[in-house]
């Protein structure tokens, strides 16, 4: 799959540019585990995940060693628990979360996603039970991640679900107040959620997916930055069209690496290979920053005027390069702007260059949305819901995936600092404009209809 020249270029990316396979995620369908008895369901789930994922970590380590390419995270995603365990109560849903957490820990997996519900048009009993369970489930577990899809371009925005998620986010923060509301870092609200995302917290295995499948997430913001720097140094007159071509070629190489690793892991586990998600997902490590790419393109900082245009170009070039490299590009594939997880983005928020309004504008062209945004702990649930609604509208109208991962940090106010540790990084609390004032709108409820362009034959 890789030519000799591509291998040499890849080795340089690995040595000095922070290229890695950010995650190999094994998707496991739990629909055949369904039972109205919580204990029986948990036993079946443990047995199936153990059978399919028992060798996941070893297979990843072996493949990474053979190719000299680090696989940073080994993860599991499962069918939406609101569907697979639809007959259970909220307390039983919490027990399911604990069972999933136990098996993920025993198998040495970093995270397990799929404590999820899809409610863009309405609620089933299982959906309501799962959402009620989210705050307690995230407080009791360390590896479980939760996602709730409340909107889609085809269905519109379920504002009852948006209001409920505003309250759920507040409760999740309160239940983990001793850890700065970290439960909310494992909870994301989506519009147009893909079925094959390998990245957390949004990973789950959709109903159209195989019984088991390997999806790979490859990240390379440092690689893209270095490629741009080299291209501009070699040709000082290089314009944005030429820079876009440079990004596309770089994304091509990174995608090829991801597919190679994913297929080898899938072969060792005896399951199908699914997709490569080529998302520029940063970490707090120096040199592994999406924000620094903006500086390489002439902006003083992400958040400066021009940032939305830069992000649009970056996202487009990454997607085009990935699609050319593989017929199996999926997930979100583009550029993430998680505020706390990127040193440069966190610094821009700390300096005041990056506000919630600018972040929201940028989410109209990025791959996810308002990601890892720490907000004041006393933010009303209605205000949180209103911010979520704005973000969902961007996704619905533009026919793209958007999400909100908001963290109201208990006891903190705008301008304070918080440290979540590890890959979750540090953040400055970002103030929200307007002092609330959204409660009357959120109280209306109902469903905002789908846009006209969604009705296609």
C-alpha positions in Angstrom: 0.0 0.0 0.0 2.8 2.4 0.8 5.6 3.2 -1.6 9.2 3.5 -0.5 9.1 7.3 -0.8 5.9 7.4 1.3 7.5 5.2 4.0 10.5 7.5 4.3 8.2 10.5 4.6 6.1 8.7 7.2 9.2 7.9 9.3 10.0 11.6 9.4 6.5 12.3 10.5 6.8 9.7 13.3 10.2 10.9 14.4 9.7 14.7 14.7 6.1 15.7 13.8 3.9 13.8 16.4 2.2 11.5 13.9 0.4 8.7 15.6 -2.6 6.5 15.2 -4.7 8.3 17.8 -7.2 5.4 18.3 -8.1 2.0 17.1 -11.8 1.5 18.1 -13.5 -1.9 18.0 -17.2 -1.5 17.4 -19.3 -4.3 18.9 -23.1 -4.8 18.3 -25.0 -5.6 21.4 -28.4 -6.1 19.9 -28.2 -9.8 20.2 -27.6 -9.4 24.0 -31.0 -7.8 24.6 -32.9 -8.9 27.6 -35.5 -7.3 30.0 -33.4 -8.8 32.8 -30.5 -6.4 33.7 -28.3 -9.1 35.1 -28.7 -11.3 32.1 -28.1 -8.4 29.7 -24.9 -7.4 31.5 -23.6 -11.0 31.5 -24.3 -11.4 27.8 -22.5 -8.0 27.1 -19.5 -9.0 29.2 -19.2 -12.3 27.4 -19.5 -10.8 23.9 -17.1 -7.9 24.4 -14.6 -10.2 26.0 -14.8 -12.7 23.1 -14.4 -10.0 20.4 -12.1 -7.5 22.2 -10.1 -9.8 24.4 -7.0 -9.5 22.1 -7.6 -5.9 21.0 -4.8 -4.3 23.0 -2.3 -7.0 22.3 -3.1 -6.9 18.5 -2.7 -3.1 18.5 0.6 -3.3 20.4 1.9 -6.0 18.0 1.0 -4.1 14.9 2.3 -0.9 16.2 5.6 -2.6 17.0 5.9 -4.2 13.6 5.4 -0.9 11.8 7.0 1.4 14.3 3.8 3.5 14.5 2.4 4.2 18.0 -1.3 3.4 18.6 -2.1 5.8 21.4 -5.6 4.6 22.5 -7.4 1.3 22.2 -11.1 1.8 22.6 -14.5 0.0 22.2 -17.7 1.4 20.9 -21.1 -0.4 21.3 -24.6 -0.2 20.0 -26.7 2.7 21.6 -27.5 1.4 25.1 -30.8 3.2 25.0 -31.8 0.7 22.2 -29.9 -2.4 23.2 -31.1 -2.1 26.8 -34.4 -0.3 26.0 -36.5 -2.2 28.6 -34.4 -1.3 31.6 -34.9 1.4 34.2 -32.5 4.3 34.9 -30.9 2.6 37.8 -30.5 -0.6 35.8 -28.9 1.6 33.0 -26.3 2.7 35.6 -25.6 -0.9 36.4 -25.0 -1.5 32.7 -22.6 1.4 32.6 -20.7 -0.1 35.5 -20.6 -3.5 33.8 -19.3 -1.9 30.6 -16.7 0.0 32.6 -15.5 -3.2 34.3 -15.0 -5.1 31.1 -13.3 -2.2 29.4 -10.9 -2.0 32.4 -10.2 -5.7 32.5 -9.4 -5.7 28.8 -7.1 -2.6 29.3 -9.1 -0.4 26.9 -8.9 3.4 27.5 -12.5 4.3 26.9 -15.8 2.7 25.9 -18.4 4.7 24.0 -22.0 4.0 23.3 -23.9 5.0 26.4 -26.0 6.8 23.9 -29.4 7.7 22.7 -30.8 9.0 19.4 -33.7 11.3 20.1 -33.8 13.8 17.2 -37.6 13.0 16.6 -38.7 11.9 20.1 -38.1 9.6 23.1 -38.6 5.9 23.7 -38.8 4.6 27.2 -35.2 3.4 26.9 -34.1 6.9 25.7 -35.6 8.6 28.8 -34.1 6.0 31.1 -30.7 6.3 29.7 -30.6 10.1 29.7 -31.9 10.1 33.3 -29.0 7.7 34.2 -26.2 9.7 32.5 -25.1 11.9 35.4 -24.9 9.0 37.9 -23.4 6.6 35.3 -20.6 9.0 34.4 -19.9 9.7 38.1 -19.7 6.0 38.9 -17.4 5.1 36.0 -14.0 6.2 34.6 -14.0 4.9 31.1 -17.7 5.2 29.9 -18.5 8.0 27.4 -22.0 9.2 26.5 -23.5 10.8 23.5 -27.0 12.0 22.7 -28.1 13.0 19.2 -30.9 15.6 19.5 -31.1 16.9 16.0 -30.6 16.0 12.3 -31.0 17.7 9.0 -33.8 15.3 8.1 -35.7 15.6 11.4 -34.9 19.1 12.7 -34.2 19.9 16.3 -35.9 18.1 19.2 -36.1 21.1 21.6 -37.5 19.0 24.4 -34.4 16.9 24.2 -32.2 20.0 24.1 -33.8 21.3 27.3 -33.4 17.9 28.9 -29.7 17.8 28.0 -29.2 21.3 29.4 -30.4 19.9 32.7 -28.4 16.7 32.3 -25.2 18.6 31.7 -25.7 20.6 34.9 -26.4 17.4 36.9 -23.4 15.6 35.4 -21.2 18.5 36.5 -22.7 18.5 40.0 -22.3 14.7 40.4 -18.5 15.1 39.7 -18.0 18.5 41.4 -15.1 17.1 43.4 -13.3 16.5 40.0 -14.2 19.9 38.5 -17.2 18.5 36.7 -15.2 16.1 34.6 -18.3 13.9 34.0 -19.2 16.5 31.3 -16.0 15.9 29.5 -17.3 12.4 28.7 -20.7 13.7 27.5 -21.4 15.2 24.1 -24.7 16.4 22.5 -24.8 15.9 18.7 -26.6 16.9 15.5 -26.2 14.5 12.6 -24.0 12.1 14.6 -22.2 9.6 12.3 -22.5 5.9 13.0 -18.8 5.1 12.7 -16.9 7.7 14.8 -13.9 6.2 16.5 -13.2 9.3 18.6 -14.6 9.8 22.1 -16.9 11.0 23.5 -19.1 10.6 20.5 -18.2 7.0 19.5 -21.0 4.5 19.2 -21.8 1.6 16.8 -24.7 2.5 14.5 -27.6 0.3 13.6 -26.3 -0.1 10.0 -22.9 -1.3 11.1 -21.5 -4.9 11.2 -21.6 -7.1 14.2 -18.0 -6.1 14.9 -15.8 -3.7 13.0 -12.5 -1.8 13.4 -12.5 1.9 12.9 -9.3 4.0 13.1 -8.7 7.6 14.0 -5.5 9.1 12.8 -4.4 12.6 13.9 -1.6 14.7 12.6 -1.9 18.5 13.3 1.9 18.6 13.9 2.5 16.9 10.6 0.3 19.4 8.8 1.9 22.4 10.5 5.5 21.2 9.6 4.4 20.5 6.0 3.0 24.1 5.7 6.2 25.5 7.2 8.4 23.6 4.8 6.3 24.5 1.8 6.3 28.2 2.7 10.1 28.2 3.3 10.8 26.5 0.0 8.5 28.9 -1.9 7.9 32.3 -0.1 5.4 33.3 -2.8 3.2 30.3 -2.1 -0.5 31.3 -2.0 -3.4 29.8 -0.2 -4.3 27.6 -3.2 -0.8 26.1 -3.1 -0.9 25.7 0.7 -4.2 23.8 0.3 -2.5 21.4 -2.1 0.2 20.8 0.5 -2.4 20.0 3.2 -4.1 17.6 0.8 -0.9 15.7 0.0 -0.1 15.5 3.7 -3.6 14.2 4.6 -3.2 11.6 1.8 -0.1 10.2 3.5 -1.6 10.2 7.0 -4.7 8.5 5.8 -2.7 5.7 4.1 -0.9 5.1 7.3 -4.2 4.8 9.2 -5.8 2.4 6.8 -2.7 0.2 6.8 -2.7 -0.1 10.6 -6.5 -0.5 10.8 -6.5 -3.4 8.3 -3.7 -5.2 10.0 -5.4 -5.0 13.4 -8.7 -6.1 11.8 -6.9 -9.1 10.2 -5.5 -10.1 13.6 -8.8 -9.9 15.3 -10.7 -11.6 12.4 -13.2 -8.7 12.0 -14.0 -6.4 9.1 -12.1 -3.1 8.6 -14.5 -0.1 8.6 -13.2 3.4 8.1 -10.3 5.8 8.7 -11.4 9.0 10.5 -8.8 11.5 9.5 -9.4 14.2 12.1 -6.8 16.7 13.2 -7.4 16.0 16.9 -4.9 17.9 19.0 -3.5 17.0 22.4 -1.9 19.3 25.1 1.6 18.1 23.9 3.7 20.9 22.4 3.9 20.6 18.6 0.6 18.7 18.4 -1.7 21.7 18.0 -4.3 22.7 15.5 -4.1 26.2 16.8 -0.4 26.5 15.7 -1.5 25.8 12.1 -3.3 29.1 12.1 -0.1 30.8 13.1 1.8 29.1 10.2 -0.9 30.6 7.9 -0.2 34.2 9.0 -2.6 34.8 11.9 -1.3 35.9 15.3 -3.6 33.5 17.0 -6.6 31.3 16.4 -9.5 33.6 17.1 -8.0 36.5 15.1 -10.1 37.7 12.2 -9.7 35.3 9.3 -9.8 32.2 11.6 -13.1 30.9 10.2 -11.7 31.2 6.7 -8.5 29.3 7.6 -10.5 26.6 9.3 -12.8 26.2 6.3 -9.8 25.7 4.0 -8.0 23.4 6.4 -11.1 21.2 6.9 -11.8 21.0 3.1 -8.2 20.1 2.3 -8.0 17.4 4.9 -11.2 15.8 3.7 -10.1 15.9 0.0 -6.7 14.4 0.8 -8.3 11.7 2.8 -10.9 10.7 0.3 -8.3 10.5 -2.4 -6.2 8.2 -0.2 -8.9 5.7 0.8 -12.3 4.6 -0.3 -13.2 4.1 3.4 -12.9 7.5 5.0 -15.7 8.1 7.6 -16.4 9.3 11.1 -15.9 13.1 11.3 -12.7 13.5 9.3 -11.6 17.2 9.4 -10.3 19.5 12.1 -11.3 19.5 15.8 -11.0 22.6 17.9 -11.3 21.3 21.5 -10.4 24.3 23.7 -8.8 22.6 26.7 -7.0 19.8 24.7 -4.9 22.2 22.5 -2.2 24.4 24.0 -2.5 27.1 21.4 -6.3 27.2 21.5 -6.3 27.2 25.3 -3.9 30.1 25.2 -6.1 32.0 22.8 -9.1 31.5 25.1 -7.0 32.6 28.1 -6.0 35.9 26.3 -9.5 36.7 25.3 -8.9 36.4 21.6 -11.1 33.3 21.3 -14.6 34.0 22.6 -17.7 31.7 22.6 -19.1 33.8 19.7 -16.0 33.2 17.6 -15.9 29.5 18.5 -19.5 29.2 17.4 -18.8 30.9 14.1 -15.8 28.5 13.5 -18.0 25.5 14.2 -19.9 26.2 11.1 -16.9 24.9 9.1 -15.1 22.5 11.4 -15.6 18.8 12.0 -17.3 18.9 15.4 -18.4 22.0 17.3 -18.1 23.5 20.8 -15.7 21.0 22.1 -14.3 20.9 25.7 -15.5 24.4 26.5 -15.3 25.1 30.2 -18.0 27.6 31.3 -19.0 29.1 34.7 -20.4 26.6 37.1 -23.5 28.6 37.9 -24.6 28.8 34.3 -28.4 28.0 34.3 -29.5 24.8 32.6 -31.7 26.9 30.2 -28.6 28.8 29.1 -26.7 25.6 28.5 -29.6 24.3 26.5 -29.8 27.5 24.4 -26.1 27.2 23.6 -26.6 23.6 22.6 -29.6 24.7 20.4 -27.5 27.3 18.6 -24.9 24.7 17.8 -27.5 22.1 16.7 -29.0 24.7 14.3 -25.6 25.2 12.6 -25.4 21.4 12.0 -29.0 21.0 10.8 -29.0 24.0 8.4 -25.6 23.1 7.0 -26.2 19.4 6.7 -23.1 18.6 8.8 -22.2 17.0 12.1 -21.9 19.4 15.0 -21.7 18.8 18.7 -21.5 20.6 22.1 -19.3 19.3 24.9 -19.8 22.0 27.5 -18.4 21.7 31.1 -19.9 24.0 33.7 -17.2 23.8 36.3 -18.6 23.9 39.8 -17.4 26.8 41.9 -15.6 28.5 39.0 -16.3 31.7 37.2 -15.3 33.3 33.9 -11.5 33.8 33.8 -10.7 31.1 36.4 -8.5 28.2 35.4 -9.2 24.5 35.6 -7.0 21.4 35.0 -8.7 18.2 33.8 -5.4 16.3 33.4 -4.0 14.0 30.7 -5.4 14.4 27.2 -8.2 16.6 28.5 -5.7 19.4 29.3 -6.2 22.7 31.0 -8.8 25.4 30.3 -9.8 29.0 31.2 -13.5 29.4 32.0 -15.1 31.2 29.1 -17.9 33.5 29.9 -21.2 33.3 28.1 -22.8 36.6 26.7 -26.1 38.1 27.6 -26.4 37.0 31.2 -28.8 34.2 30.3 -32.2 35.4 29.1 -33.0 32.2 27.2 -35.4 30.5 29.7 -38.6 31.5 27.9 -37.4 30.2 24.6 -36.3 26.9 26.0 -39.6 26.5 27.8 -41.5 26.5 24.5 -40.3 23.0 23.7 -41.5 21.1 20.7 -39.5 20.5 17.5 -37.8 23.0 15.2 -38.7 21.7 11.8 -36.2 20.4 9.3 -34.9 22.9 6.7 -36.4 22.9 3.2 -33.3 21.6 1.5 -33.6 18.4 3.6 -36.6 17.2 1.6 -35.1 15.4 -1.4 -36.4 12.6 -3.5 
